[in-house]
Amino acid sequence: MAKKSLTLYPNQTAQMTALGERIRLARLRRKLTTTLFAERMGVSRETLRRVENGDPTVAFGSYLSALQTLGLAHDIDHLANEDVLGRKLQDVSLATKSKRSSISSTLKLPRNTGVTENTFQVNAPSLINQIMAKYKNKPSSDDKG
């Protein structure tokens, strides 16, 4: 069976290359040879070369092993740590039923098409902006005037 190739966008390729370069520089700062570093990682020198070149087909575990060997594995904990868009989408889905119906009327959701609110898909950032604009202009309940 032929090996499936991995296609990345140019910015993703640049990110992988930059990661490999940072790993290579960290190895050189520690004055570790490729032979010693690959041995400590538990991989071949060829795999290490591919990691340092940012090859996206190398297993993620090899990148993690390189970071662990360098004492930088804790950096992995920062990947995808803040999911701002996901939290906003979650907040929208947790809105009360009355808020959902007002959101639907704001979005002009068709009522007679058989499409329910749960299956109606909209552009998430657009939805969030509409909701934030609607509630931004409302006076808070404790305002007197």
C-alpha positions in Angstrom: 0.0 0.0 0.0 1.4 3.4 -1.0 2.1 5.8 1.8 -0.3 8.7 1.9 1.3 12.1 1.6 0.5 14.9 4.1 -0.4 18.3 2.6 0.1 21.3 4.8 -0.6 25.0 4.2 2.5 27.2 3.8 2.0 28.7 7.3 1.8 25.3 8.8 5.0 24.2 7.0 6.7 27.3 8.3 5.5 26.5 11.9 6.9 23.0 11.7 10.2 24.2 10.3 10.5 26.8 13.0 9.8 24.1 15.7 12.5 21.9 14.3 14.9 24.8 14.3 14.1 25.6 17.9 14.7 22.0 18.9 18.0 22.0 17.0 19.2 25.2 18.6 18.2 23.9 22.1 20.3 20.8 21.4 23.3 22.9 20.3 23.0 25.2 23.3 23.4 22.0 25.4 26.3 20.9 23.3 24.7 17.6 22.5 25.8 15.7 19.4 23.2 14.3 17.1 24.3 10.8 18.0 24.0 11.3 21.8 20.8 13.3 21.5 19.1 10.6 19.2 20.3 7.9 21.6 18.7 9.7 24.6 15.5 10.3 22.6 15.4 6.6 21.6 15.3 7.3 17.9 17.7 7.0 15.0 19.9 9.9 13.8 17.7 10.0 10.7 14.6 10.6 12.7 16.3 13.3 14.7 17.4 14.9 11.4 13.8 14.9 10.3 12.6 16.3 13.6 15.1 19.1 13.4 14.0 19.8 9.8 10.4 20.1 10.9 9.2 17.1 8.9 5.4 16.8 9.5 5.3 13.1 8.9 7.5 12.3 11.9 5.4 11.0 14.8 4.3 13.6 17.4 5.8 11.4 20.0 9.3 12.0 18.5 8.8 15.7 18.9 7.6 15.2 22.4 10.6 12.9 23.1 13.0 15.6 21.8 11.4 18.2 24.1 11.5 15.8 27.1 15.2 15.1 26.5 15.8 18.9 26.4 13.8 19.4 29.5 11.2 21.4 27.6 8.3 18.9 27.7 6.2 21.2 29.9 5.9 23.6 26.9 3.5 21.1 25.4 1.0 22.0 28.2 0.6 25.4 26.5 -0.6 24.0 23.2 -4.3 24.8 22.6 -4.6 25.9 26.2 -6.9 28.9 25.6 -9.8 28.1 23.4 -11.5 31.5 23.2 -13.8 30.7 20.3 -14.8 27.3 21.7 -15.7 28.8 25.0 -17.9 31.5 23.3 -19.6 28.8 21.3 -20.2 26.8 24.4 -21.6 29.9 26.2 -24.0 30.4 23.3 -25.2 26.8 23.4 -25.8 27.1 27.2 -28.0 30.1 26.8 -31.5 29.7 28.4 -34.4 28.8 26.2 -35.8 32.4 26.3 -32.5 33.8 25.2 -32.3 31.1 22.4 -35.6 32.2 21.0 -34.6 35.8 21.1 -31.3 34.9 19.4 -33.3 33.0 16.8 -35.5 35.9 16.1 -32.5 38.2 15.8 -31.0 35.8 13.3 -34.3 35.6 11.4 -34.4 31.8 11.7 -37.1 30.5 9.3 -39.9 28.8 11.4 -41.7 26.9 8.7 -38.7 25.1 7.0 -38.6 22.2 9.4 -35.1 23.2 10.5 -34.7 23.2 14.3 -32.5 25.6 16.2 -30.2 22.6 17.1 -29.5 21.7 13.5 -29.4 25.2 12.1 -25.8 26.0 11.4 -24.5 29.6 11.1 -21.1 31.1 10.9 -20.0 31.0 14.6 -18.0 34.2 14.7 -20.9 36.0 13.0 -23.3 34.6 15.6 -21.1 35.6 18.5 -20.8 39.1 17.2 -24.6 39.4 16.8 -25.2 38.1 20.3 -22.6 40.4 21.8 -23.9 43.4 20.0 -27.5 42.7 21.1 -26.6 42.4 24.8 -24.0 45.1 24.8 -26.6 47.8 24.2 -29.1 46.6 26.8 -29.1 48.5 30.1 -28.2 46.2 33.1 -31.1 45.3 35.5 -29.6 47.5 38.3 -29.5 50.7 36.2 -32.1 53.2 37.3 -32.9 55.5 34.4 
